[in-house]
């Protein structure tokens, strides 16, 4: 009620000065404020919790088994937030020790996502004051038949939205497919063009089309649907150095995990994951025009060729450029994918890896 009383005091002062028009505006504002105070809050505060049956834990990043790590730093909370396969969130103050997992999704179960989809390669992007959770969702209980008659589990990409980085992330359009449901799409990432229009870059899996592709599609303003059709940016067969077998003539069809970045001079690049003789490798392509529609030219050598993949870039609390990847690692005889943090640099118009990140 203090706010309403203050507004009416201002109204009386304006009346005394002869501001009739301003008086009407302030009276309307006071009435609106009074009405809002009488109404109960429409939303409760979201308190993310661990998934049912999973205990909240604290662990160091180099002991985690987490594929497709994606990290974002928020200066307002001086905290880091990480998501990965499974869809859950982890939080940290120093990037070394993490707490989680937290469930941050509240998707519409009546949408194509269903009640319990598998979640892969999630990312969180802040855009126009909101947070968008983009991920690959797969339903093993729902088979799709493509034009060639081949059946495969429904797998596509969706975008959910929240006003808070910790969720809840909710379905934007329960009836809408961002992509063609008959293609095996994965690993979505977000970017904007020079006009601020939102786009999603993703990969069309080689298991479906035989030649993995990196593709792009434009978002509607609410980020929940597409505008027009997706088009191909580049393909696995355009890569000169990826091979199924070392020294073989045939190319590796793997072309996954795209991530858009810019060098300090504004050069536009995309990180991607492919394979050499069955081992994951990390590559880079650059736009020769500086625009999203390319043409895109793949660098003649891999950036890393040691089982590292699914790379993304972010800035830490003091602006240092950091690359997060997952590394194929054997611990105690068990194969795992462990998140690794690397110090990166783009000062000389090319992406370079400098060293392991020092906490």
N, C-alpha and C positions, 0 to 999 in steps of 0.2 A: 504493500500500500504506500510505502514511502515514495516510490517512483511516480504514482498517480498524483499524490499530493504536490510533489514538486512541479509536475507539468501544469497543474491548475494555478499554482503561484505564478508561473511564467505567463499563463493566459491573462491573469489579472493585470500584470505589468504591461502586457501588450495592449490591453483595452485602455489602460490609462494613457497610453501614448497614441491612441487613435488607430492602431493597426487592425482594422476589422477583418481583412482577408487572412492575416496571420492568425488572428483569433480563431477563425473557423478551422484552420489547419490544425492548430494545437488542441482544440476541443476534440476534433476527430481522433487525434493521436491519443489523447487522454482516455477517450471512450474505448479505443482499441486496447490500450494497456490494461484498463480495468477488466475488460472482457477476457483478456488472456490470463489475468491473475485468477479469475474464477474457474478457468478450465483446468482440469488435472493434466499432468504431463502425459504426452502421448507415447513417449518411449522411455524405457528404463535403461539404466546404465548397463552396458554389456561387460560382463566379467568373464573373459575366456577361461575355460577350464580344460584339463587334460581329457582325452577321449576316455570313454567308459572302459574300465578294466585296465587302464594304463596309468602307472604312477608317474607323478611329476619328478623329474630327475635333474641333476646338474652334472655336466661332463665337459671335458675339454674337447675342442674341435677335432684334434688329431686322433681321437678314439671313437668318433662317431661313424656310423655306417649310414651314409645319406647321399643318395644320388641327386644330381641336378640342384646343387645348392644355389640359392639366390639370396643376396644380402642387400638390405637397404638401411641407411643411417638416418635417424631423425634427430635434428639438433634440439627440437623442443623438449624431448625427453632424454637427450644425450644417451641414446640407446641404439643398438643394432637389432634388426629383426631379420631372421632367416627362415625361409621356407624351402621345401624340397619334396621329393617323391613321398607320397603318402598324404600330402596336403597340409600337414601340421606346421605350426610356427614355433620357433625358438627365439629367445631374447638374450641379449648380452650387453654388458657395459664396456667390455674390453676386447671382444671378438675371439678371445681364447676360451673363456668359460661360458657355457651356454645353459640356459634353463628351459625346460620344455618336456614333452611337447604339449602345445595348446591347440585345441580345436577352434578355428576361427570361421568355419564355413556354416552357413545357414541357408543352403540352396533350396529352391522350390522342388520338392520331390515329385510334383506333378509335371514338371518339365521333362525334357528328354534325358536329363541327368539321372533321373530315378532316385531311389532311396539310398543306395550305397555304391556309387561308382568308384572305380579305382582312380586315383589322382596322381598325375605325373607332371613334372617340370613346371611347377607353379612360379609365377612372378607377381610382384606387387609394384604398381606404378601410381604415382600421384599426378593427377591431371585436373586442372580447373577446380581445385579445392577438395576433390574427392579421391578416394583410394580405389584402384581397380585391381582385382585379383584375376589373373589370367592363367589358365592351366589346360592341360590335356585331361580329358575325362574319358574313361573307357568302361563299357558295360559288357561283362562276359555273358550276361543273361539275355542279351539282345543282339541277334545276328543280322547283318546287312548283306545283301547280294548286289554286287556291282554289275555293270553292263555286260561283263564277260561271264556272268553266272557264278563268280567266285564268292564264297561266303567268308565273312570275317566279323569279329566282334565290333560293335559300334564304337568308334573312337573318333572324337572330334575335339574342338577347342571351344571354350566358353569364357565369358567375362562376367564377373560378379562385382558388386559395388558396395562401398561402405563409407561412412563419414569419418571413420577412425581406422588407423592402421591395424589395430588389433581386432577389427570386425565389429559386428558380424557381417560377413560378406554375403549378399543376397542376390538372387537371380534378377537380371534386368528384364529379360523378355522370356517368359516361360514357353512361348509358342515359337520362338525364333531360333533358327540355326544360323550361326555365323558363317559356316562353311557348308560345302556339299557333304551331306551325311554319307555319301557313297565313297568318299576318299578317306584313307587313313591319315588324318592330320595330327600333328603333334608339335610340342614345344613352342607355343606362341610367345611373342614378345611385342612390345609396344613402341611406337615412334610417332612423331608428328612431322609434317612437311613445313616448308617455309611460311605457310599461311596458318599454321597451328592446327591443321586438320589431322585427326587421329587415324592411324593405320595399324594393322596387325601383320607382322611377319611371322611365318611359320614354315614347317617342313611337311611335305607330302612324302610319306614313308616309302622306301624302296620295296618293302614287302608287298606293297600294293601295285606300284607302277613300274617297278624294275629299274628305275633310274631316279634316285632320290632328288627332290627339288626343293629349293627355297622359294617361297611364294609370298605375295603381299596382297592384302585386301583392305579397302577403305571402310572405316567405321561410320555409322550414323552418329549424330551428335550425342545420343545417350550411351554410346559405346556398346550397345547390346545387340546391334544388327549390322549387317554389311550393306554397303552401297555398291552395286555393280558386282562384277565377277573378279575373282582373284587372277593375278597373272604371275608368270614365272620370272624370277629374278636371275637365277642361274641353276645349273643342274650338276649332279655328280659326274656325269660323263664329260663335263667341261674341265674337270680337274686333271692335270697332267701327271700328278705324282701319287695319287691313291691307287692301290692295287689290292686285289683279293689275295694274290700270292706274289711274293717278292720276285721281280724280274719278269712276271707274266705280262702278256699284252692286254688282257682284259682289265677294265677299270673296276674299282670298288663302287657299288651302287649306293653306298651309305652317304647321305648328306643330311645332317640333322643339327639340331640345337643352334639355330641362328641367333645372333645378338648384335644389334646395331650400336656403333660407337662413332665418335668423332675424335680426330687428333687435335692437338692444340692449335693447329693452323686451319682447322675446319674441314680436313679431309674426311670423307664418309667411308666407313668400313663395316664389314660384317664378319664376326667370328663364326666358325662352324666346326662341327665334329664329323670326321670321316674315319676311314680305316686303312691301314697298311698291313697286309699279311695277317689279318685277324686281330691286330692291335689298334686300339683307338688312337687317332691323331687329331691335332688341332690345327686348323687352317684359317686363313684370312683372305677376304676378297675386298677390293676397293672399287668404288664407283668412279669411272673415268670422267664423268661429267659433274659430279658433286650432287646429283639428284637421285632420288629413290629408284627411278626407272632406268638407271644405269646409262650405258652398259657396265656390267660388273666384270672385273678382271681378277681372277684368282692368282694369288702370289705363287711363284714357281717352286717354293719350298714350304714344308709345314712349319708352323710356329713351334709346335712340340710334337714329339713322336715317341711317347713313352707310356701309353695307356691313359693319357690325360684327355678329358673331354668336358663337354657341357660348360663352357666358360662364359662368364659375365664380368662386367667391370662396374666398379662403384668407387666413391670417394669416402675415405674415413673421416674422423672428426676434425683433422687438421688439413684436409684437402689432398692427402696422398692418394694416388690412383692405385687401386687394388684389384687384382683379378681373382675371382673365386672359381675353382674348378672342382671336379671330383676325379680322384686318381684310383685306378685299379690297383688294389693293394692286398697282399696276403698277410693276415695276422693270425698267428697260432694255427696255421694250416687252413684257415677259412678265408675265402675270397670275399673282399669287401670293396666298397667304393667310399673312400674317405675324403671329406672336403679338405682342400688345400688352398691356402692364401698366398698369392705371389705379388710382389711389388712390380708394377708395370709402368711404362713410360711412353708418351706419344709426342715428346717435344720436337723430334726431328721428322714429323709428318708420317711416321710409321710406328706401328705398335711393337714395342719391344718388352721382353721379360727381363727384369733386372736381377731379382733374387727372391728368396723366400721372404715373406712379410715378417718383420720383427715386431713382436708384441711389446 
